[in-house]
């Protein structure tokens, strides 16, 4: 038996009453509901049918779906309108509770949120019980009776005698009430010697109740507990609002940064295009940087074509060393040689220029020459 006292809440006509063991019932305030530990919601047993069902090991896995069909022949109501809850008692036996779905929905709609999160049990199974015994609590509008590990009900006082007579053999009947004489008149004479009378009601019975044998929690299947999103929202509402504002500001700043960087990138690309066009005004531009690097590489130290500028310096130096020689043009098309057109006083001056180029490690050949009144016009091919 549990060492923890069981507290229960009885919900009647939209009002809750907290029953602590041995104490007077306390009416609960739905607006500021605070429940002690080990509290269960005890629902009227005249609306909850409790029974035990033998279950084969291979049926346990799908018991939730199979129960309506297993019990269909023993029920008057349409199983589609009923809600079934179950919990194991041992390897072969399960406790089963049956409630109308409409009743479950009405309870769920009317209960405060705190009670929705509390396990729902039949009030009859909150009574103490031992094998061979029957526990009866006499109340003004009927009697609560528990006669098995998972069997109990609320019945009319006029039917109590027939119920107790059907439960034999019994070793003891534990009875709670306020009027012993009136209560004993409702107990069959053969059973009266077995009655152990105790003054009090359900609160006094809870002093011996076992919190571990209350039958199945009715909140199963479609009525299983849901996450308390509403309560979480009240707790985290301010944090969520602040976080949403921070995310919005961050997003706005990021969008502004993106637009600014996009504009700067456009300006940079336009500047690159303009710089490239100053170097190479012709041709199609696809990738400015790659195209320019490729073209500049042709004139770099690692290019196969020699750089023309140093060669031009040597040609000009050689021409300056021969008196009377004037270079009229130097043509270079990016190949391995250059053409020099010049004027000289005579053919000897042309030969002197060739010698000067040879001294500067440049191979020069005379391609043609023409004599004129004022001197000679010649063209040299210089390998570079």
VEXNUKOL-202866 format. One record per residue (C-alpha): residue in one letter; z, y, x. Coordinates in steps of 0.001 Angstrom, whole numbers, plus 500000, padded with zeros to 6 digits. Layout:
# VEXNUKOL-202866
AZYX ...
# end
This chain:
# VEXNUKOL-202866
X500000500000500000 X499169503474501180 X502035505466502642 X500427508715501430 X501286509898497935 X498279510304495673 X497627513634493934 X495214513777491022 X493514516478488955 X492939515766485268 X490063517807483815 X490306518388480077 X488246520793477971 X487278522997480899 X490797523169482345 X492282521366485325 X495859520117485714 X497226519037489081 X499601516059488989 X501793515544492023 X503930512381492171 X507141512913490228 X506397516574489351 X505479518489486235 X501700519011485805 X500433522361487121 X497550524207485515 X494904525154488092 X493245528523488475 X489494527880488750 X488961531217490523 X491392530511493380 X491509526740493509 X493543525235496354 X494126521484496415 X496576519484498548 X495478516586500736 X494850513160499223 X493713514638495912 X491310512856493557 X489665514032490352 X490822511598487632 X488253511558484829 X489006510290481301 X488926506493481238 X487648506413477653 X484351507719479106 X484361505469482193 X484027501704481887 X485544499841484839 X484864496203485690 X484344493799488576 X481042492077489324 X480409489059491529 X477616489822493981 X475774487391496242 X475514488503499909 X471718488816499695 X472015491184496707 X474370493689498352 X471618495587500175 X469861496497496905 X472894496475494619 X472447500099493542 X468996499327492092 X469935495871490775 X473147496704488873 X471453498043485700 X469439494828485352 X472392492571486219 X474553494130483465 X471855494959480921 X472631492026478595 X476366492855478465 X475831496525477561 X475056497990474161 X473606501248475534 X470198501637477135 X470739501220480881 X468349504131481517 X470952506444479976 X473806505095482106 X475048505940485584 X476346503106487792 X478744503460490738 X480099500632492871 X482295499853495864 X483145496545497583 X486438494763496955 X485686491774499176 X482648489845500393 X481756488481496953 X483265491001494533 X482397494642493796 X484125497242491646 X481701498871489206 X482080501998487082 X479682502865484236 X479335506342482702 X476801508007480442 X474455510178482524 X474844513035480046 X478636512908480488 X478310512960484281 X475949515937484060 X478350517781481739 X481230517221484167 X479128518355487109 X478067521538485304 X481571522488484177 X483589521682487301 X484435524306489938 X482800523746493321 X486048522564494945 X486378519740492395 X482743518729492840 X483579517980496474 X486639515884495527 X486120512117494924 X485757511301491211 X487643508242489941 X488737506755486630 X492221507937485664 X493248504391484687 X492620503135488227 X495059505751489564 X497928503677488115 X499869501360490442 X498926497706490163 X499845494341491699 X498308490900491051 X499657489362487842 X500956492691486574 X499758495201484014 X500646498916484102 X500802500943480880 X501399504698480518 X502171505729476938 X500859509203476026 X500645511123472768 X496926510440472200 X496716506892473535 X497697504645476405 X496399504280479949 X496231500637480967 X495372498999484287 X495253495223484401 X493108494473487439 X492101495682490884 X489138497528489384 X489771497153485657 X491459499658483399 X490873501868480372 X492305504397477951 X492748502842474508 X494091503792471127 X497734502796470623 X496752500655467652 X494632498449469933 X497237498045472687 X498796494933471195 X495437493110471034 X494594494114474618 X497932492941476045 X497628489667474140 X494222489018475700 X495527489526479235 X497891486548479382 X499210485057481524 X501093488076482893 X504083488086485203 X505184491654484356 X504218494711482314 X505244498004483941 X505515500594481164 X505961504373481478 X506772506626478531 X509212508940476791 X510173506884473691 X511016503302474606 X511661502074471051 X508334503381469775 X506474501992472771 X508055498526472544 X506998498255468899 X503370498293470064 X503879495424472527 X503440491840471231 X506771490010470890 X505859487228473388 X505189489887476029 X508208492135475360 X510487490158477733 X508019490905480537 X508200494668480023 X509877496737482760 X510540500122481217 X510456503312483283 X511110506716481876 X508320509184482656 X504573509542482545 X501525509493484806 X503223511763487384 X506037509228487826 X503562506355488026 X501815508109490921 X504967507589493026 X503870503950493441 X500111504470493335 X497937503215496188 X495382505815497286 X493235503020498765 X492587501103495542 X491137503657493145 X487793501997492493 X484378503511493260 X483701507206493669 X481538508117490672 X479524510610492764 X476727508237493744 X472958508160493389 X471632511222491577 X475169512659491448 X475978512232495144 X477605515303496751 X475186517953497961 X475672520217500944 X477600523341499872 X474855525829500685 X476267528462498342 X479679528391500005 X478102528423503475 X476016531425502442 X479145533389501475 X480697532575504864 X477646533306507002 X475978535990504869 X476814538937507138 X475900537016510284 X472572535991508733 X471784539580507717 X472597540920511209 X470527538141512782 X467594538893510456 X467745542589511354 X467874541756515074 X464903539391514777 X462951542018512819 X463645544691515427 X462726542326518250 X459497541401516484 X458633545067515902 X459277545909519573 X457204542922520698 X454308543947518432 X454483547534519774 X454520546247523377 X451563543995522632 X449504546830521151 X450342549091524119 X449435546399526658 X446264545643524724 X445224549317524936 X446065549429528665 X444069546250529243 X441076547782527481 X441312550916529631 X441623548812532784 X438558546760531892 X436582549910531219 X437637551297534616 X436594548042536288 X433223548199534545 X432696551775535675 X433665550920539279 X431310547957539296 X428436550010537928 X428881552563540683 X428354549756543203 X425734547762541311 X424118549732538453 X421773546907537528 X422209543442536086 X424318541890533382 X428086542033533658 X429940538846532632 X432979538586534879 X433276541816536856 X435828540645539376 X434134537329540110 X430667538877540353 X431820541676542676 X433742539301544929 X430701537057545220 X428429539963546116 X430863541431548644 X431328538015550218 X427677538066551249 X428519540927553633 X431889539709554817 X432897538044558040 X432338534595556611 X428886535302555155 X425779533580556570 X423784536856556581 X424922539168559428 X426305542557558506 X423601545241558652 X425732548266559521 X426506547205563153 X422795546377563667 X421782549806562335 X424150551433564824 X422521549523567710 X418986550475566524 X419898554156566320 X421530554024569763 X418427552417571266 X416171555066569657 X418364557864570972 X418043556461574503 X414203556904574564 X413012560452574642 X410439561449572026 X410988558398569725 X411640559308566069 X412568556649563480 X410757557359560225 X412280554438558223 X414390551306558562 X413807548599555940 X416321545795555403 X416135543428552384 X419149541224553138 X417299538634555188 X417380537858558923 X415269540805560123 X414592544510559643 X411417546592559897 X411462549841561864 X408746552448561402 X408657555057564185 X406607557715565962 X406434557984569769 X404539560131572301 X402738557082573727 X402760553285573910 X405075553315576933 X407772554934574802 X407414552125572215 X407880549522574973 X410918551376576277 X412447551202572798 X411843547451572700 X413563547127576072 X416544549092574787 X416811546794571784 X416656543700574005 X419475545115576129 X421499545311572948 X420831541623572185 X418291542380569500 X414929540652569524 X412121543110568644 X408409542434568192 X405612544908567724 X403851544232564457 X401286547026564597 X400600550414566149 X398122553248565641 X397151555982568065 X396961559512566729 X396293562926568213 X400012563755568425 X401152560305569593 X401573556731568363 X402755555340564985 X404259551842565337 X406258549257563358 X408759546841564967 X410362543739563495 X413918543356564679 X415824540053564223 X419454540547563345 
# end
